[in-house]
Amino acid sequence: MIGGSLLLALAVGARGPRGELRALCTVRGTRRAGLVLAAVSVGGYQLAFFSAVRLTGVAIGTVVAIGSAPVLTGLISRLTGGPPLSRRWMAATVGAVTGCAVLVTSGSAAGVNLPGVGLAVTAGLCYAVYVVSAARLISAGIGERAVMGALFGGAAVLLAPVLLAGAPGWLLTARGLAVAGYLGVVTTAVAYLLYGRGLRSVPAPVAVTLGLAEPVVATLLALIVLGERLTPAAAAGAVLVGLALAVLVVPLPGRRGDTAAGAS
């Protein structure tokens, strides 16, 4: 709710076309339906992902959610008129998902809970839906502030009853406010403004696959900040993710600006 409110405020006060947010929120027909579905998906991701983690554990819930998202994004993008998915994207996605699976589950004894896995796949689907929707709106010329403000602001409204039903007294503590503020401002508002800017030039399937760098960064932070130790299997998984993402982003010889999204 903090991140969504901040993104909405930034969209209202953004310089540039003043009517962007208003025009976006007053669209009709299929575009309105898509916008509402995307906002619902932003909220649905939060509920599905954290419920999945609670049921089936952090390792399994995370790897299923982040592993299914790139594949679902590619399928949704293609089925809704997006460009063909290249063999390069497919190879990089398979490699990155495999590396994430090895990295996240290495040394984990977490049991598999089928309802939890189902919720994790639902989270991946929600993520795919709102990324594809956001990418389409941004590529159509609408500013990323307006798009992210509308999506996350709408999700904040939808999730307000969930927050109130969950005894939010912890927010009244200094630690609770600090954590919520950081998550809202840095990991939501700032991160998704940058993500929206990236979607101007990077296709949605590629953007979601690049997002698989997240568990690698988390692992490095755990090593540096928390002093955790990395098993050989986890190290191999991190290296595999890095190689897969390098395959995805390094331009092919003689093909400047290739991002592995279009033709093979």
N, C-alpha and C positions, 0 to 999 in steps of 0.2 A: 504493500500500500504506500509506503514511503517512496519507493522508486517510481511507482506509477504516478503518484501525485506530482513528484518533481518533474518527470518527463512531460506530463500534461502542462505544468506551469511553464516549462521551457518552450513548449510548442506554442502556447498562447502569447508569450513574449518574444518569439523569434522574429528576427529581421527578415526581410524578403517579402514574398507575396503574403499580404496580411490575411487573405481569405482562405489560405490553404487548409487550416484545421477546420474552419467552418464548412468549407466546401466538402471536405472529406467526411465530416459527420452528418452531412445532409444529402449524401448521395442516395440514389434509389436503385431498385432492381437488383441485379446479380451482384453489383459492386457492394451494395449495402449488406446483402446477405454474406458476402465474403468477409467484409469488415467485422461484422458481428461474430461470425464463426471464428475469425482469427483472435478476437478479444476473448471469446469463451475458451479458446485453445490455450491462450496464455495463462488464464486462471486454472484451466484443467490440468496443465502441466504441473503446476505447483502441488495441487492436491494429489494427483496420481503418482508423481515421483516420490514425494515424501512418505506417502502411504505405502508404496512399494518397498522403500528402504526399511520402514518399520516392520513389514511383514517378512521380507526375505533377506534382509541384511544389506549393509552398505555395498559390499563388493558385487554381489549378484544383481541387486537393483540398479546399481550404477552402470555396470557393463551392458545389461540388457537395454536400458534406456538410451545410453549414448551409442550403443552398437546398432540399434534398430533405426535411430533417427536419420543417419545418412542414406540408408537404403530406402526408407519410406519417403524421404525428401526427393530422391531421384525419381522414384515411381510416380509420386504425386505431380512433380514438375513435368514429367514426360506425358502423363495422362491428361494434363490440363493444357497441353499445347506448347510445352517447353521444348528446347532444342534436344536433339538426340544425345544420349549419354555415351561418352566415348569409352573405348576400351581402357584408355589411360586412367580415367576416373574410376572405372570399375576395379581395376587392379589396385589402385591406390587405396580405395575404400576397403576392399577386402583385406589388404595388408594392415591398414590402420585399425580396423575393427579387431582383427586377430591379435595385433599387438596390444590393444587396450584390454582384451579379454585376458591375455597372459599377465599383463601388468597389474590389473585390478584384482584378479582372483589368485594371484601367486601367494601361496602360503595361507590362503583363507580356507577355513573349515565351515563356512556359512552354508547352511542347508538351503535347498531350493524349495520355495513355497509357491505353488502354482498360481494362486490368486495374486501373490506379490509379483510374480513374473508377468502376469496379465496386466497388472497396473503399470509395470515398467514399460511394457510395449505400448500401452495407452499413452504414457508420458512421451515416448518417442514419436508417436503419431501426432500428438498435440503440438510438439515442437516443430515437426515437419510442416504441419498445416500453417502455423503462424509465420514461419520463416518464408515459405513459398508465397503466402499472401503479402507479407511485407515487401518481399523482393519485387513482386509484380507492381505494387503501388509506387515504390521508389523508382523503379525503372520507367514508370509512366510519367515521371517528372515531379511527383509530389515529394516535398522535403522529408528527410528522415526524422526530423524533430516532430513534424505533424503526424507521421505514420506511427512512430513509437509512442508518442504522447497519446494518440487515440487508442492504440492497442493496450498499452499498459495502464492507462488511466481507466479504460473500461474494465479491465481485469481487476483493478483495485476496488472499484465499486462492487463488482460481483463477489469478491472475496471478503468484503467487509463483514457480512454475517458470520463467515467462518472464523474470522479473528475474534469477534465478540463472543462467539459460542465457545471459544477455547480458553477462557479465563486468562486474559492478557495482562494479569497483574505484574508479571515479570518485566513488562515494559516500564514500570515505574521505578525500577532499580537503575543505578548508574551503569552497571554492566550491561543490563538489558537494552538500555537506550543506546549505549555505545555500539553494541553488536548490531542492533537493528538499523542504526544510522549508517554504519559502514556498509552493511549489506544493501541498504536502500540506495545510498548515494553512489558508492563506488562500483559494486558488483552488478547493480541493476541499471541505474540512470546513466552513468558514464560508459559502462560496458556496452549497453545497447545503443547508445548514440554512435559509438565507434563501429558497432556491428552494422547499424543502418547505413553509415557512410561507406562501409566496405561493400554492402550490397549494391551500391551504385555501379561497381565495376566487376564484381565477382558473382557468378551465378549461384543461386541458392544451393544446389547440390554440392558445389565445390566449397561454399562457405561452411556448410554443416560438417563436411569431411574435415576441413581445416580445424574445426572446433574440437576434433578428437585430440588435439594437442593438450586439452585441458587436464586430463589425468596425468600426463607427463609432467606438466608444470606443477601440479599438486604433489607429485612424487618428489620432484626436485626441492620444493619448499619444505616437505617433510624431512628430507635429508639435511637441508641447510639450517632450518629454523628449529625443528623439533629433535634433531639428532637421531632420526630413525635410520635403520640399516636396510640396504637394498639387497634382496636375494639375487642370485645369478639369473633365475627365470624372470624376475621382474625387470632386471637390467636389460635382458634380451628383448622383452616386450617393449620397453621404452625406446630401444634402438630401432626396433621394427616400425614403430609409429613414426619416428623421426625420418626414417628412410622413405616410408610410404608418402608422408607429407611433402618430402623433397621431390619425389617423383611427380607429385601433383602440381607443384608451384614453379619448378624450374622450367623455363621456356625451352622448347625443343629447338635444335639447330635449324636456323632458317625460318622459324615461325615465331616472330616477336609477339609478345603479349598473349601467347597461348596459355589458357588456364584450364585446359583439359575438360571443358564443358561441352563443347560442340562436336564437330566431326571427328571421327577416329583418325 
